[in-house]
Amino acid sequence: MHDYLAPVFAQYPLPVARAEGVWLYTPDGRRVLDMYGGHAVAALGYGHKGWTDALIAQAQAVNFQTNAVPMDVRLRAAERLVKFSGLPFERVFFVNSGAEANENALKMAFTVTGRSEVIALEQGWHGRTPGAAAITWGAMEKWYGYPRTPFDVQFVSRTDTTGLATITEKTAAVFVEPVQGVGGAFDIGTSFLQALRKRCDETGTMLIFDEVQCGMGRTGHPFGANLYGVMPDMITTAKALGNGFPCSALLMSAKVSKAIKLDAMGTTFGGGPMACAVIEAVIEAIESEDLLANVRRVSQYIRDTCIVGPVIGHQGAGFLTGLKTRVPAKQVQQALLAQDILTGTSGDPNVLRLLPPYVLKEADVDFLAAALARLTF
Ligand SMILES: Cc1ncc(COP(=O)(O)O)c(C=O)c1O
């Protein structure tokens, strides 16, 4: 068969034909433990009944209408998401991808503040569209691809709070992943996020948490905002939100909501009924199956049992785990795949990134720990 696909993604040597729970199956029947969850998307694992039933029922009831047509399922999904967060957000705007949610968050920050400068963190990753890529560390040098960025961006250290003096009365927004994903499953931590909140309050700057990867329960808490106890002005989230059905959301505080006018944002597909039905189903499953507790318990088990073989430490939070390796993580990743375990790498060459489905159990971790212990390099 001729390959018409744009050759922009390096390919894992792992064709997948079907999947069940936390296991992937190749066309010839090989079974592989998925510790990467399709880039943090497959929160409920594969073949989840509640999620599948919700998708089918909504497809049969009405598969699509735009945001101009009121639909209960959209109202319910927004309410369920705000309640799931447990945070005082007032409005939700549904879109389709992480980058698109970030573009809209940027736009709202410019609108609310009337300013044009943005601050982002070193090693942060926010997407491939013009605004989201402009605030992504290293994008300009590697793959930005547009003639210029649409606004001014400065990057500050993710560990040293003295850099926060860069935030001034000219700064519209500070963008931060509470736990950086591509940056190496690196937890920014309470004190840094508190310092950011304080400086943003002093300067009237919007604090935006990009929780596209670390949100929706991945840390064992609804959002990084809950884990670290810091309330941002906006949260963007995606990936686990739809468990594989493309969708994302922008959650806005009262301060931001006040500035929303008709036509301020827009989308054709965002907030479609099928996306909203699966958002409800994802939250229902996380809550009714007590998956946050499972993430907290099993992620601790990973930390207790997987510091073996080439692994010398860990970082990150919950199921956004970084295993620190004393040899290049890529080498460990390849060796694990040869032992039927799929893992991820990251921007840090010595961090192996684990993003498993929230239904992972201790027995699955034992399989990983045993494989790691067999690696002798
Ligand atoms: C933290 C973060 N923000 C934004 C994005 C972009 O999301 P999408 O690929 O859905 O546009 C990603 C994707 O990996 C991400 O990890």
The ligand as a MOL file (V3000), in Angstrom:
LIG
                    3D

  0  0  0     0  0            999 V3000
M  V30 BEGIN CTAB
M  V30 COUNTS 16 16 0 0 0
M  V30 BEGIN ATOM
M  V30 1 C 0.7630 20.7680 27.9250 0
M  V30 2 C 0.2650 20.7180 26.5130 0
M  V30 3 N -0.3600 21.7840 25.9980 0
M  V30 4 C -0.8420 21.7810 24.7460 0
M  V30 5 C -0.6940 20.6810 23.9320 0
M  V30 6 C -1.2470 20.7150 22.5370 0
M  V30 7 O -2.3440 19.8890 22.4390 0
M  V30 8 P -2.9040 19.4420 20.9980 0
M  V30 9 O -1.8830 18.5400 20.4070 0
M  V30 10 O -4.2000 18.7620 21.3170 0
M  V30 11 O -3.1030 20.6880 20.2100 0
M  V30 12 C -0.0440 19.5480 24.4150 0
M  V30 13 C 0.1410 18.3660 23.5640 0
M  V30 14 O 0.9700 17.5270 23.7970 0
M  V30 15 C 0.4600 19.5590 25.7390 0
M  V30 16 O 1.1030 18.5070 26.2500 0
M  V30 END ATOM
M  V30 BEGIN BOND
M  V30 1 1 1 2
M  V30 2 1 2 3
M  V30 3 2 2 15
M  V30 4 2 3 4
M  V30 5 1 4 5
M  V30 6 1 5 6
M  V30 7 2 5 12
M  V30 8 1 6 7
M  V30 9 1 7 8
M  V30 10 2 8 9
M  V30 11 1 8 10
M  V30 12 1 8 11
M  V30 13 1 12 13
M  V30 14 1 12 15
M  V30 15 2 13 14
M  V30 16 1 15 16
M  V30 END BOND
M  V30 END CTAB
M  END
